[in-house]
Amino acid sequence: MANNRANNKQVTKSPTANKKAGSGQVRIIAGQWRSRKLPIHDLDGLRPTTDRVRETLFNWLANDIAHARVLDCFGGSGALALESLSRYASYAKIIELQRPAAMQLKANLNTLKCDNAEVLNADTLVVLQNGCDQGFDVVFIDPPFRKGLAEKTIQLLDSKAWLNDGALIYVEIESELTQMAVPATWQPLKDKTAGQVSYRLYQYQAEDTSANTEE
């Protein structure tokens, strides 16, 4: 998936990085927009999830993506959210910090005539800290590597009622990050590594407090 988060600080770019940003494409693998190619910006930190990893991920989610409410915490190229919407997710909220990427995401949704998605040009950690009115069924966490964003995101999702009971959470991190703290309510389902990328699938199971109530 694509994810391009510069964290909370302005990224200092080298002189060569001041040149006009180039562009690439993201290809939707399956669903109503199968094989459609959409433009993406070549921005600092943009790291689209590869087709191979995406195919594996959506095989994992095959029975759960249709009609799901999807949250993409680090939108980037939008590959994961767009793939979900193509496979008939009911709604997607996409958070993206870098303005050019967020604007491109909005343009791509317009190109697809997709009106059941929302793009927020905002800092993910700030958005998550504010909580939400309605939870999500599928959540993607694919932040820029080596910024400590994955664990911070996980903590906020678990504490701010973003997750519906039984929600599936996909986490894509650098492969050298072998230890990652997750809440006891997150049950590991799948785990694979491809080169420098480790990707994992969890399921959120809300704590049952009924056993603590007196009859």
N, C-alpha and C positions, 0 to 999 in steps of 0.2 A: 504494500500500500504505500501511498505516498505520504510522507510526513515531513514537514519542514518547519520545525519550531525553533526559533532562535532563543528560547528561554525568555527570561524577563529583561534581558539586557540587549542593548544594541550590539550587533556583531561588527567587529572591526575587520574591514576587508582590505586585502592587499591592493596596490595600485591597479593591478591587472583585473581585479574584480569590479572596477568601476566602469568597465565597458558595458555596453547595453546587453541585458540578459538575453540569452538565446532561448530556444524553445525546443520541445520534443513532443512526444505523443504518448498517450496511454490507451491501451486497447482493452475493450470490454470483452470478456471471454465468452459469456453465455447469457441467456435470457432474452428479453424483448429487444435489447440493443446489441445483440451478439455481433462481434467483429467490428463494431463501430470504433473509430479512432478519433480521439479528442486531443486538442493541443494542451500542453502544460508548459509552464515556465521553467527554465533552467536556473534555479535559484540556489543560493547557499543553503546547505542542509537538506535539500530535497532528495529523498531516497525512496523512490517508488518501490513497493513490494513487487518482487519479480513475478512473472507469469506462472512459473513453476510453483512458487510458494502460494500464490493466490489460488491456483487450482487445487492444491492440497487443502488449504483452508476452507474453500467453499465445498469441497467434498465432505469435510467434517461438519459443515453447517447445512448440508443439503436438505435436511428435513425440518430445519428451524428458521430459515431466512424468509420464506414467504409470509407476508402479513406481519412481520416483526417490526417493532420500533427500534431503529438503529441509531447509535451514538458513535460518531467517529471523532475521537478526542484530538487527533493531530492530522487534519485533513490532507495537507500537502497536495498531491496530484489528484486526490479524490478517488483513487483506484478502488479502495475497499468500499466506500460508500456508494459509488456509481455501480459497482458490481452487484451490491446488495439491492439497490433500486431496480436494476435490470432484471434481477431475479424476484421481483415483486415484493420487496419489503414495503410495508405500508407507509413508512415515514423515516426520514434520516435527518438528524441534526449533525452538522459538520462544523467543527471549530478549527480555525486556521489563523495563526498569528500574522504571517507575512501578507501584507495587503495585495501584492500582485497575484499571489497564488489564490487568495480568497476571491478576488475579482474574476480570475479565470474560472474558478469553480462555479461561480454564479453564471458566467457566460455559457459554460458547458451545460449546465442544467437548463438554461434557456434554449440552447440548441436542441436539446433532447425533449423540449416541451414538458419538462418534469416540474410539477407544481406541488409535490409532496416531500420537499426537502428544504432545509434552511441552512444557510451558511452564516456563521458568526465570525467576523474578523476580530478576534479577541485572544487574550491569553487564556489558555486552557485551565490553568490552576485557579485563576480568578473566577472563571465561569463555574467551575466545579465547586468552589468554595461557597458560592451563592445558593447551591442546591437547585432543585427543580420541582415542578408541580406534578409531573407524571413520569414514571420510571421507564426504563428501556429494557428490551429483551435481548439485544445483541450489542456488545460494546467492543470497539477496536481501540487498542492502545499501541500505537506505533510511533513513538517519539524520536527526535534526533538522538543519536547514540551519545553515550558518555557525558550526559548532563544531569543524571540522577532524576530524570522526569518520570520514569515508569513507576517507581515506588511511591512518589508523591501523588501521582494520579490515582494509583490503586487505593491509597489511604483515603483520599477524598471521595472516590466513588463509593467506598464501603460505608463511609460515615455520613453521607449527605443524601441518602435515599434515592440515588440515581438508578439503582438496579431493581428490577422486578424479581420476584422469587423465581428461581430457575433460570435466570439470565445467563447467557453464555458470554464469556469475556476472552477476547483474543489479545495476547501480548506478544509483541515482536521486539526483541532486544539484541544487543551485541552478544555473540556467543561466549565471550570470556566472562560475562556476568553470570557465573554459575550459581550464585546464591542470591535469591531475591525473596524478600519477606512478603507473604500474602496473608490475608486474614484467614482465620480458621473456617470462616463461612464459604471460602472459595475452594471447591474440590477440583483437583487436577484431572483432566480428561485425556489430553493429548500433549505430546512434546516431541519436537523434531529440531534438528540443526541442519542448516545448509550453508556451508562455507562460514562466513563471518556472522551469520544470522541464526539466532535461536528463536523459535516461535512455539507458543504454548496456548492451549485452550483450557479454560477453567469454567466451572459452573457455580453460580452463586446460590447458596441454599440459606434462606433466612433462618435465623436462630429460632427454635421452637421454645417459647416461654411458657407454654401451657402447662408443662410439667411442674413449674414452680408455683402454680396457683393452687390454692386450697379448694377442695370440693365443698 
